[in-house]
């Protein structure tokens, strides 16, 4: 049987026959047989999520809007791909990305408004898609304070960090080539200097729009 995205979206209890050749289940989450892909979690999941170190791919919408999934989310080093809206709207408070994540899909962590502290993107990540980390702060919370892109980053998609108003510090990496339109728009708390790496070839329209507190030096490499 082949499953489309969100085929079982909702609240459910997952049970898979042991002899099923394609799928398995653990902790009310549906996986492929070898647990290399996390497919779908029940919407009523609560507490801290532990991802098995066999998982290489987190599928699209896997934990979409599981708002009661909280605490630290640690993505194991086995994971290479995080799919479209995989953790959209979850209640996670901190995020540690594994050392081998290569791509972060569109809206993957959009609306995770409980995130606190510093967000560090590892050197392994090559691309961040549109809206991947947008709207991380509600104006009343402003908990996330800094964003650091790793050395391997080539492309930041449009609206990737849009509206994360609590962020005060942004570090862009040498090697970065493309900054999409509105990628960092609405970082209204961003302060100090802004250094654009010498490797950047394209900056989209409104990329840093409404970064109204930038009060230092703008350096274009």
Backbone as numpy.savetxt, mean C-alpha at the origin, in Angstrom:
# Nx Ny Nz CAx CAy CAz Cx Cy Cz
-12.03 -25.35 -10.67 -12.88 -24.16 -10.67 -11.99 -22.92 -10.67
-12.35 -21.94 -11.50 -11.60 -20.69 -11.58 -12.42 -19.59 -10.93
-11.80 -18.82 -10.03 -12.50 -17.77 -9.30 -12.14 -16.40 -9.83
-13.14 -15.58 -10.06 -12.91 -14.18 -10.40 -12.66 -13.35 -9.16
-12.20 -12.12 -9.34 -11.95 -11.24 -8.20 -13.22 -11.04 -7.40
-13.10 -11.10 -6.07 -14.19 -10.92 -5.11 -15.35 -11.89 -5.36
-15.06 -13.07 -5.85 -16.13 -14.04 -6.12 -16.96 -14.34 -4.88
-16.33 -14.30 -3.70 -17.03 -14.59 -2.45 -16.99 -13.40 -1.50
-17.00 -12.21 -2.03 -16.90 -11.01 -1.21 -18.06 -10.94 -0.22
-17.73 -10.76 1.08 -18.76 -10.66 2.10 -18.32 -11.35 3.37
-19.28 -11.74 4.19 -19.01 -12.42 5.46 -19.32 -13.90 5.27
-18.33 -14.74 5.55 -18.50 -16.17 5.33 -17.49 -16.95 6.16
-17.74 -18.24 6.29 -16.79 -19.15 6.92 -16.21 -20.03 5.81
-14.87 -20.03 5.70 -14.22 -20.75 4.61 -13.88 -22.17 5.03
-14.40 -23.12 4.29 -14.03 -24.52 4.46 -13.73 -25.10 3.08
-12.56 -25.69 2.95 -12.16 -26.29 1.67 -11.83 -27.75 1.91
-12.36 -28.63 1.08 -12.07 -30.06 1.21 -10.57 -30.32 1.08
-10.06 -31.22 1.90 -8.61 -31.49 1.91 -8.10 -31.98 0.55
-8.95 -32.66 -0.19 -8.52 -33.19 -1.48 -8.79 -32.23 -2.64
-9.21 -30.99 -2.32 -9.42 -30.02 -3.39 -8.07 -29.72 -4.05
-7.97 -29.85 -5.37 -6.67 -29.71 -6.03 -6.20 -28.27 -6.22
-7.10 -27.30 -5.98 -6.77 -25.91 -6.34 -6.72 -24.94 -5.17
-7.45 -25.22 -4.09 -7.61 -24.23 -3.03 -7.41 -24.82 -1.64
-7.13 -23.92 -0.69 -6.99 -24.29 0.71 -7.49 -23.12 1.55
-7.63 -23.35 2.84 -8.12 -22.29 3.73 -7.42 -22.37 5.07
-7.27 -21.19 5.68 -6.71 -21.10 7.03 -7.15 -19.76 7.62
-7.60 -19.80 8.88 -7.98 -18.56 9.54 -9.06 -17.78 8.83
-10.00 -18.49 8.20 -11.10 -17.87 7.46 -10.63 -17.03 6.27
-9.51 -17.45 5.69 -8.97 -16.84 4.48 -8.81 -17.92 3.43
-9.21 -17.62 2.20 -9.08 -18.54 1.09 -7.74 -18.31 0.39
-7.00 -19.40 0.17 -5.72 -19.38 -0.52 -5.76 -20.35 -1.70
-4.72 -20.26 -2.55 -4.53 -21.34 -3.50 -4.02 -22.57 -2.75
-3.86 -23.67 -3.45 -3.56 -24.94 -2.79 -2.28 -24.88 -1.97
-1.25 -24.28 -2.50 0.06 -24.24 -1.83 0.24 -23.01 -0.93
-0.83 -22.23 -0.79 -0.79 -21.00 0.00 0.29 -20.02 -0.51
0.43 -19.97 -1.83 1.33 -18.97 -2.42 0.57 -17.70 -2.79
-0.76 -17.80 -2.86 -1.58 -16.63 -3.15 -2.69 -16.51 -2.12
-2.79 -15.34 -1.49 -3.91 -15.03 -0.61 -5.02 -14.47 -1.49
-6.18 -15.14 -1.48 -7.24 -14.80 -2.42 -8.30 -13.90 -1.81
-8.88 -14.32 -0.68 -10.01 -13.57 -0.14 -10.21 -13.89 1.34
-10.44 -12.83 2.12 -10.76 -12.98 3.54 -12.21 -12.61 3.77
-12.78 -13.18 4.81 -14.13 -12.79 5.20 -14.12 -11.37 5.74
-15.17 -10.61 5.44 -15.25 -9.20 5.81 -15.34 -8.96 7.31
-15.62 -9.99 8.08 -15.74 -9.81 9.52 -14.44 -10.15 10.26
-13.34 -10.26 9.55 -12.06 -10.51 10.20 -11.74 -9.41 11.20
-11.13 -9.79 12.32 -10.77 -8.83 13.36 -9.36 -9.09 13.86
-8.74 -8.03 14.41 -7.44 -8.18 15.04 -6.29 -8.12 14.06
-5.14 -8.61 14.51 -3.91 -8.57 13.73 -3.87 -9.71 12.72
-3.45 -9.39 11.51 -3.36 -10.39 10.45 -1.95 -10.95 10.38
-1.84 -12.27 10.39 -0.56 -12.94 10.20 -0.56 -13.60 8.83
0.33 -13.16 7.96 0.41 -13.68 6.61 1.45 -14.80 6.56
1.09 -16.00 6.11 2.06 -17.10 6.05 3.26 -16.75 5.17
4.43 -17.27 5.52 5.63 -16.94 4.75 5.76 -17.76 3.47
4.69 -18.47 3.12 4.61 -19.14 1.81 4.00 -18.22 0.75
3.33 -17.16 1.19 2.57 -16.30 0.28 3.50 -15.45 -0.57
3.31 -15.51 -1.89 4.08 -14.71 -2.84 3.25 -13.59 -3.45
1.95 -13.76 -3.46 1.05 -12.77 -4.05 -0.15 -12.56 -3.15
-0.48 -11.30 -2.92 -1.71 -10.95 -2.21 -2.69 -10.45 -3.27
-3.75 -11.17 -3.47 -4.64 -10.91 -4.58 -5.44 -9.62 -4.45
-6.00 -9.20 -5.58 -6.85 -8.01 -5.61 -8.02 -8.17 -4.65
-8.28 -7.13 -3.87 -9.40 -7.06 -2.93 -9.34 -8.11 -1.82
-8.18 -8.68 -1.57 -8.08 -9.78 -0.61 -8.65 -9.44 0.76
-8.35 -8.24 1.25 -8.91 -7.79 2.54 -9.60 -6.43 2.39
-10.20 -6.24 1.26 -10.87 -4.96 0.97 -11.87 -4.59 2.06
-11.66 -3.41 2.64 -12.58 -2.83 3.63 -12.77 -3.70 4.87
-11.77 -4.52 5.20 -11.81 -5.26 6.47 -11.35 -4.29 7.56
-12.24 -3.42 7.95 -11.89 -2.29 8.82 -11.52 -2.71 10.23
-11.88 -3.93 10.63 -11.55 -4.41 11.97 -10.24 -5.17 12.02
-9.54 -5.27 10.88 -8.17 -5.79 10.89 -7.27 -4.66 11.34
-6.61 -4.83 12.48 -5.91 -3.73 13.13 -4.47 -4.11 13.46
-3.77 -3.17 14.13 -2.41 -3.44 14.59 -1.40 -3.38 13.47
-0.22 -3.98 13.73 0.86 -3.97 12.75 0.60 -5.00 11.68
0.77 -4.60 10.43 0.71 -5.52 9.31 2.13 -5.72 8.80
2.62 -6.95 8.88 3.95 -7.27 8.39 3.82 -8.14 7.15
4.29 -7.60 6.04 4.29 -8.35 4.79 5.57 -9.17 4.75
5.49 -10.50 4.69 6.71 -11.33 4.74 7.57 -11.15 3.49
8.84 -11.53 3.62 9.78 -11.39 2.51 9.42 -12.25 1.31
8.56 -13.22 1.50 8.15 -14.09 0.39 7.26 -13.36 -0.62
6.59 -12.30 -0.17 5.61 -11.60 -1.03 6.31 -10.72 -2.05
5.87 -10.84 -3.30 6.42 -10.03 -4.39 5.41 -9.05 -4.97
4.14 -9.39 -4.88 3.09 -8.57 -5.49 1.95 -8.34 -4.51
1.54 -7.08 -4.40 0.36 -6.73 -3.62 -0.67 -6.18 -4.60
-1.82 -6.83 -4.68 -2.78 -6.53 -5.73 -3.65 -5.32 -5.48
-4.46 -5.03 -6.48 -5.40 -3.91 -6.50 -6.29 -3.93 -5.26
-6.27 -2.84 -4.49 -7.16 -2.65 -3.34 -7.08 -3.77 -2.31
-5.93 -4.42 -2.23 -5.78 -5.59 -1.36 -6.09 -5.28 0.10
-5.66 -4.12 0.58 -5.87 -3.76 1.99 -6.65 -2.45 2.12
-7.39 -2.11 1.11 -8.17 -0.87 1.08 -9.05 -0.75 2.32
-8.92 0.35 3.05 -9.82 0.65 4.15 -9.65 -0.18 5.39
-8.56 -0.95 5.51 -8.35 -1.71 6.74 -7.93 -0.78 7.87
-7.98 -1.30 9.09 -7.67 -0.49 10.27 -6.24 -0.66 10.77
-5.33 -1.10 9.90 -3.95 -1.32 10.34 -3.33 -0.03 10.86
-2.50 -0.16 11.90 -1.88 1.02 12.51 -0.42 1.20 12.12
0.23 0.15 11.62 1.60 0.27 11.11 1.80 -0.76 10.02
2.77 -0.47 9.14 3.00 -1.32 7.98 4.48 -1.55 7.79
4.86 -2.83 7.74 6.23 -3.21 7.44 6.21 -4.06 6.17
6.77 -3.50 5.10 6.78 -4.20 3.83 8.01 -5.09 3.72
7.82 -6.31 3.23 8.92 -7.25 3.09 9.96 -6.80 2.09
11.14 -7.38 2.20 12.30 -6.96 1.42 12.23 -7.33 -0.05
11.24 -8.12 -0.45 11.17 -8.58 -1.84 9.92 -8.12 -2.58
9.12 -7.25 -1.95 7.96 -6.70 -2.65 8.44 -5.88 -3.84
7.88 -6.15 -5.02 8.29 -5.45 -6.23 7.25 -4.46 -6.73
5.98 -4.80 -6.59 4.94 -3.90 -7.08 3.80 -3.81 -6.08
3.26 -2.60 -5.98 2.14 -2.32 -5.08 1.00 -1.79 -5.94
-0.09 -2.51 -5.99 -1.17 -2.24 -6.92 -2.00 -1.02 -6.60
-2.83 -0.67 -7.56 -3.71 0.49 -7.44 -4.59 0.37 -6.20
-4.62 1.44 -5.41 -5.48 1.53 -4.22 -5.17 0.47 -3.17
-3.99 -0.12 -3.21 -3.67 -1.24 -2.32 -3.87 -0.91 -0.85
-3.47 0.29 -0.44 -3.61 0.71 0.97 -4.41 2.01 1.08
-5.19 2.31 0.09 -5.97 3.54 0.11 -6.91 3.56 1.31
-7.00 4.70 1.96 -7.96 4.88 3.04 -7.63 4.16 4.33
-6.37 3.75 4.51 -5.95 3.14 5.78 -5.61 4.27 6.75
-6.64 4.90 7.28 -6.48 6.15 8.02 -5.90 5.98 9.42
-5.74 4.75 9.89 -5.17 4.54 11.22 -3.65 4.39 11.20
-3.03 4.39 10.02 -1.58 4.23 9.92 -0.86 5.34 10.67
0.16 4.97 11.42 0.91 5.92 12.24 2.40 5.90 11.88
3.11 6.93 12.34 4.57 6.93 12.27 5.12 7.10 10.88
6.14 6.29 10.54 6.87 6.43 9.29 6.53 5.29 8.34
6.37 5.64 7.06 6.14 4.65 6.02 7.40 4.54 5.18
8.03 3.36 5.19 9.25 3.13 4.43 8.99 2.11 3.33
9.23 2.52 2.10 9.06 1.63 0.96 10.41 0.96 0.71
10.49 -0.37 0.72 11.79 -1.05 0.59 12.41 -0.87 -0.80
13.71 -1.10 -0.87 14.47 -0.91 -2.11 13.99 -1.81 -3.23
13.33 -2.90 -2.91 12.89 -3.87 -3.91 11.72 -3.36 -4.76
10.98 -2.39 -4.24 9.77 -1.92 -4.93 10.17 -1.05 -6.12
9.66 -1.41 -7.30 9.97 -0.70 -8.53 8.86 0.30 -8.88
7.62 -0.06 -8.58 6.51 0.81 -8.96 5.42 0.81 -7.89
4.82 1.97 -7.74 3.64 2.14 -6.91 2.54 2.66 -7.82
1.42 1.94 -7.88 0.37 2.29 -8.81 -0.54 3.40 -8.26
-1.45 3.85 -9.09 -2.35 4.95 -8.76 -3.11 4.70 -7.45
-3.20 5.74 -6.64 -3.99 5.74 -5.40 -3.52 4.72 -4.36
-2.35 4.12 -4.55 -1.93 3.01 -3.68 -1.92 3.38 -2.21
-1.46 4.58 -1.89 -1.40 5.03 -0.49 -2.15 6.35 -0.31
-3.18 6.57 -1.07 -3.90 7.84 -0.98 -4.81 7.87 0.23
-5.06 9.08 0.71 -6.01 9.32 1.80 -5.69 8.49 3.04
-4.41 8.52 3.43 -4.00 7.79 4.63 -4.34 8.54 5.91
-4.62 9.80 5.79 -4.95 10.60 6.97 -6.30 11.26 6.82
-7.13 11.12 7.83 -8.27 12.02 7.95 -7.74 13.28 8.64
-8.33 14.42 8.35 -7.82 15.67 8.88 -7.77 15.68 10.40
-8.67 14.96 11.03 -8.72 14.96 12.50 -7.69 14.04 13.13
-7.01 13.22 12.31 -6.10 12.22 12.87 -4.65 12.56 12.58
-4.29 12.68 11.29 -2.94 13.09 10.90 -1.85 12.27 11.61
-1.95 10.95 11.53 -1.05 10.10 12.31 0.23 9.72 11.57
0.13 9.53 10.25 1.33 9.19 9.48 2.17 10.44 9.29
3.48 10.36 9.59 4.29 11.57 9.62 5.34 11.66 8.52
5.78 10.54 7.94 6.81 10.62 6.91 6.69 9.48 5.91
7.18 9.74 4.70 7.21 8.76 3.62 8.62 8.73 3.05
9.22 7.54 2.95 10.55 7.37 2.36 10.47 6.33 1.26
10.87 6.73 0.06 10.90 5.80 -1.07 12.25 5.12 -1.15
12.24 3.80 -1.41 13.48 3.02 -1.48 14.25 3.26 -2.76
15.48 2.77 -2.78 16.42 3.05 -3.87 16.01 2.47 -5.21
15.15 1.46 -5.21 14.76 0.81 -6.46 13.58 1.44 -7.17
12.95 2.42 -6.54 11.73 3.00 -7.09 11.97 3.70 -8.41
11.16 3.34 -9.42 11.24 3.98 -10.74 10.03 4.86 -11.02
8.87 4.44 -10.56 7.64 5.12 -10.95 6.65 5.21 -9.79
6.16 6.43 -9.57 5.09 6.66 -8.59 3.85 7.08 -9.38
2.79 6.31 -9.29 1.60 6.53 -10.10 0.79 7.74 -9.68
-0.17 8.07 -10.52 -1.00 9.24 -10.24 -1.79 9.05 -8.95
-1.87 10.13 -8.19 -2.62 10.13 -6.92 -2.12 9.10 -5.91
-0.89 8.63 -6.08 -0.40 7.52 -5.25 -0.45 7.83 -3.76
-0.11 9.06 -3.39 -0.12 9.47 -1.97 -1.06 10.65 -1.74
-1.99 10.82 -2.62 -2.89 11.97 -2.57 -3.62 12.11 -1.23
-3.62 13.30 -0.69 -4.45 13.61 0.46 -3.97 13.11 1.80
-2.72 12.68 1.88 -2.18 12.21 3.17 -1.68 13.43 3.94
-2.61 14.14 4.54 -2.36 15.50 5.01 -1.45 15.60 6.23
-1.25 14.50 6.96 -0.42 14.56 8.15 1.06 14.41 7.90
1.43 14.00 6.69 2.84 13.74 6.37 3.63 15.05 6.37
4.73 15.08 7.14 5.56 16.27 7.25 6.88 16.14 6.50
7.29 14.89 6.22 8.59 14.67 5.57 8.44 13.68 4.43
9.05 14.03 3.28 9.02 13.18 2.11 10.43 13.03 1.56
10.88 11.77 1.41 12.22 11.50 0.88 12.09 10.73 -0.43
12.56 11.35 -1.52 12.52 10.73 -2.84 13.90 10.18 -3.18
13.94 9.07 -3.88 15.20 8.36 -4.13 15.84 8.73 -5.46
17.18 8.75 -5.50 17.88 8.77 -6.78 17.54 7.47 -7.52
17.25 7.58 -8.79 16.78 6.44 -9.56 15.32 6.58 -9.94
14.59 7.39 -9.20 13.19 7.66 -9.53 13.12 8.38 -10.87
12.20 7.92 -11.73 12.11 8.49 -13.08 10.80 9.21 -13.35
9.71 8.70 -12.80 8.40 9.26 -13.12 7.59 9.52 -11.86
7.06 10.74 -11.76 6.14 11.12 -10.70 4.82 11.47 -11.37
3.80 10.69 -11.12 2.52 10.86 -11.79 1.76 12.08 -11.36
0.73 12.42 -12.12 -0.09 13.58 -11.79 -0.74 13.40 -10.42
-0.70 14.46 -9.64 -1.26 14.50 -8.28 -0.68 13.44 -7.35
0.49 12.92 -7.67 1.08 11.83 -6.87 1.21 12.20 -5.40
1.62 13.44 -5.15 1.79 13.91 -3.76 0.91 15.12 -3.47
-0.12 15.29 -4.25 -1.04 16.41 -4.05 -1.78 16.25 -2.73
-1.99 17.38 -2.06 -2.74 17.35 -0.82 -1.95 16.95 0.41
-0.61 16.85 0.27 0.23 16.63 1.46 0.40 17.99 2.13
-0.69 18.46 2.71 -0.75 19.83 3.21 0.09 20.05 4.46
0.58 18.99 5.08 1.44 19.12 6.24 2.92 19.07 5.92
3.26 18.84 4.63 4.65 18.68 4.22 5.44 19.96 4.46
6.59 19.83 5.14 7.39 20.99 5.54 8.84 20.85 5.07
9.57 21.96 5.14 11.01 21.94 4.89 11.36 21.93 3.42
12.50 21.29 3.11 13.02 21.26 1.74 12.36 20.15 0.93
12.38 20.34 -0.39 11.92 19.31 -1.31 12.99 19.11 -2.37
13.56 17.90 -2.41 14.63 17.59 -3.35 14.11 16.62 -4.41
14.13 17.07 -5.66 13.73 16.23 -6.79 14.98 15.57 -7.34
15.07 14.23 -7.33 16.29 13.54 -7.77 16.66 13.88 -9.22
17.94 13.80 -9.52 18.44 14.13 -10.87 17.97 13.14 -11.92
17.51 11.97 -11.48 17.08 10.92 -12.42 15.65 11.10 -12.91
14.90 12.00 -12.29 13.49 12.18 -12.66 13.38 12.77 -14.06
12.57 12.09 -14.89 12.38 12.52 -16.28 11.03 13.19 -16.50
10.08 12.89 -15.64 8.73 13.42 -15.84 8.04 13.64 -14.51
7.44 14.82 -14.38 6.60 15.14 -13.23 5.23 15.54 -13.77
4.20 14.83 -13.38 2.86 15.07 -13.89 2.22 16.33 -13.33
1.12 16.71 -13.93 0.41 17.92 -13.51 -0.08 17.79 -12.08
-0.01 18.89 -11.36 -0.48 18.98 -9.98 0.20 17.97 -9.04
1.40 17.54 -9.39 2.06 16.48 -8.62 2.23 16.85 -7.15
2.51 18.13 -6.88 2.70 18.58 -5.50 1.71 19.70 -5.16
0.58 19.64 -5.77 -0.45 20.66 -5.56 -0.97 20.64 -4.12
-1.21 21.81 -3.56 -1.74 21.99 -2.21 -0.79 21.50 -1.13
0.50 21.46 -1.44 1.51 21.23 -0.38 1.84 22.60 0.19
0.89 23.14 0.93 0.89 24.57 1.26 1.89 24.97 2.33
2.46 24.00 3.04 3.40 24.33 4.13 4.88 24.15 3.73
5.13 23.79 2.49 6.52 23.70 2.06 7.17 25.06 2.18
8.17 25.17 3.03 8.75 26.48 3.34 10.26 26.54 3.22
10.84 25.45 2.64 12.29 25.40 2.50 12.72 25.63 1.06
13.74 24.89 0.65 14.33 25.03 -0.68 13.84 23.91 -1.61
13.44 24.29 -2.81 13.10 23.32 -3.84 14.34 23.11 -4.71
14.85 21.89 -4.70 16.03 21.55 -5.49 15.66 20.54 -6.56
15.92 20.92 -7.82 15.65 20.02 -8.93 17.00 19.52 -9.45
17.26 18.23 -9.30 18.57 17.67 -9.61 18.91 17.67 -11.09
